[in-house]
Amino acid sequence: MTSIEAILLGIVEGITEFLPISSTGHLIITGHILALSPSPFLTSFEIIIQIGAMMAVFSLYFTTLYRHKEVIGKIIVASLPVAVVGALFYTQIKDVLLQDLSLLIWALGIGGVIFIVFELLYKKPFRIQQLQDVSYAHALGIGLFQIIALIPGVSRAAATMLGGMGIGVDRKTSVEFSFLLAVPVIVGAGGLDLIRTDASVFEGMWGIILLGCVVAAISAYISMKWLISFVQHHSFIYIGVYRIVLAIVLGILFL
């Protein structure tokens, strides 16, 4: 992998990691455009550079977490379900699910339809409008939705945002909770991959990995700021349409 390829993948990862549009799907398209051959290093690179994107969350929400430390406990509770399931089925997720392109495409398209239907039919008022008002029970509920995102193409952000809104959390707060909930998941996935992947896979490539992480952090920060502004003035219908179009494009290219 060259430095230019690492930068491009870092940009794509950072922009899409926190948007409910499947970062995995976009990385696959980018890899196809760059003619990157599938390899253990490429798979691990795409997992590890998420740590760079995670740093953008700290830069945006350090003050919030410092003032409302109880939110940290709720994030931990919400992370427990996916941590258990992810650890138990790590091999199947990385070596089977992440390699099943047709599954990813179907999940993208179906997820897009669900976004549109949810926005058109869900009319209940949102009772929770601040991060500190999310209860431990709500946090656990959102965490259970996150398990669905272990299926490639579902998108962790999509599952947690829709899950939060479904239990009465408003759009902006659901988005922010989803951002924070990404931190333990990303740390866990990246750490687990580093532990379980043969060290020889990374030999001579740490500079490339660091470059990808830095670029992902910068682009993720910009993407998060944009999404917070977007959801305060628009519904997720646009996201749903985008996911369907992306699924069609992927289907044409790869199926």
N, C-alpha and C positions, 0 to 999 in steps of 0.2 A: 504494500500500500504506500502511495506517495503522500507527500505533505498536502498537496492540492486535494487529493481524494479525502484525506482526513478532515480537512477544513470543510469541504462540501458536506460530508456526512455529519460533521459537528453542527453545521448550520441547520440541516434538515432535522436532526435529533432535537436540537434546542427549540426550534420553532414548533415542532409537532408534539413534543413530549407532554405538554400540559394542555394542549387543545384536544377536544374529544373526537379526533379524526384518525387515530391509529398511527403512532410514530413508526411502528413496524412496517405497515404498508408503504409509507413514504420512503423508508430506508430501502425497502426492496426495489421500488421504482428507481431510486437514486443509484443503487448498486447495478441495476440493469442498464441504466444510461451510461454509467461509468465502465460497464463491462467487467465488473469485479466478479471473480469466480468464488463460489461458496467455499468457505474454509473454516476450520475451528477458530482461527484468529479473527476473521471477519465477524463471526457470531459473537465472540467474546468482546470484541471492540465495540460493537453496537450496544452491548449490555453495559460495559464499563463506562462509556462516555455519558451515560445517564447521570453518573455522579457529578459531572460538570454541570448538567442542567439543574441538579439538586441545589447546587451552591447559589443559584439565582433565588431560590425560595428563601434561604437564610438572609440574603441581602434585602429582600422585600419585607420579611415578616419577623425579623429579629426583635424589633421594638414591641410588636404585638405580643409575641411569645413572652417577652420579658415582663410586660405589664399584666398579662393574663396567663400565668404559669399553669393554671388548671387545664388549659387547652392542650398542653403537652400530654397530660395523662389521658385525655380523650383520644388523641391521635394514637397513642400506644394501644389503647383498647381496640380502636378501629382496625389496627394493623394485625392483631393477633390471628383472626381467621385466615387471612391470605398467607401469613407467615407459616402457619402450620401446614396448610394444604400445599403451598409452594415448596416447602422443604421435603415433604413426603413424596411429591411427584416431580421433583426437579429434573430428573433424567428424562422422563416422559415429555415434560414441557419443552425442554431445550432440544432434544433429539427427535421428537415426533411432532408435537403440535407446532413448534416454530418452523418446521420444515414443510408443513402442509399448506401450500399456497391456496388451494381451493377452499379450505376452511377459513382462511383469513379473508378471502374475497367475499364469501357468503356472509361472514360475520360483519364485515364492513357495510354491505348492502342492507342486511336485515336491521342492523343498528341504526342506519339512516332512516329507515321506515319507522322504527320505534320512536326516534326523536320527533319526527313529524306528527305521528299519531298522538304522542304524549302532549305536545304543545297545543294541538287542536282540541283535545278532549279533556285535559286536566284543568279544571276551573276552580279548585279549592284555593282559599287564601293561604299564603305562606305565613306560618305563625312565627318562625324563627328567622330573625333578620340580622343577627350578629354572631360572630364566631363564639364568643363566650357564653352564648345562650344555647349552644348545642349541648344536649345532655349526654351522659355516658350511654344511655340506651339508644339515643339517636346515632351516636358515634359507632356503636356496635352494629346497628342496622346498616349504616353506610359501609362499614367494613365487610359485612356479608355480601353486599353487592359487588365489592371489589374482587371477590373470588371468581366471578364470571369473567373478569378481565384477564384471567390466566389463559383464556382462549384467544389466540392471536386475531387481531382485527376488531375485537370488541372495544378495545381502548379502555385503559384504567380510568382515564379522566371521564370518559363517557359514562361508564358504569357508576362511578361515585357521584358525578354531578346529577344524573337522572335519579339515582338512588336517594340522594339528599333531597331533591325537589319532591320526590314521591312521598317522603315522610314529613313534608312540611317546611323544609329549609328553602329560603328564597334563592334565586339564581346566583346573586353575587356571593352570598355566604357559602353556598354549595361549591362554587368555583374555588373560593379561598380555602375551604376545608379540603377540597380535592388536591390543591397545591401542596398543602402541608402533609397530607396523607401520603404523598409521593415519597417523602423523605425516607421513612423507615423501609419502604418497599424497595426503593432504589439502592439504599445502603445494603440491605439484605441480599438483593439479587446480585449486585456487583461484588460484594464480599464473598458470597457463595461461589460465584463463577471463578474468582481468583483462587479460591481454595481448591476447587475441584478440577480446574483445568491444569494440565501439565505445564510446568513453568517454561519448558522449551518452546511452547507456542508463542510466548511473549518475548523471546530472546531478540535483543536488538531493536525492539519496537516500542520501548517505553516512551521515547520522545514523541512518536506519532500518537500514542494514546494520550499523552499529556496535552498535545496540541488539540486533539479532538475534544478533550474535556473543557479546555479554555474557551474554544469557539462555541461549544454547546452552552456554556454558562452565559455568555454574552447574548446569544440569540434567544435563549430561554427567557432571560430577563425582559427583553423587548416584547416577546410573545405574550408573556404573562400580563404585562402592563396593558397590552392591546386587548386581551380577552376580558379583563376586568371592566374596561371601558365599554367594550362591545355588548356584554350581557346586560348592562344597565339601560340599554336603549333598543335592544333587539332580542327576539326569541331565538331558540335553537333550531328553528325550521331551516334556516340557511345552512346550518351545520349538517342537518339531515340530508338536504339536497346534495351538498358537497360530498358526503360519504357515499351516496348512491352513485354519483358520477364517477368518483374514484374507483368504486368497485367495478363499474362497467369498463373503465379504462384498463384496470388490472386484468379483468377477464379477457379483453380483446388481446392484450399483450402476451398473456401467459397461458390461457386455457384454450 
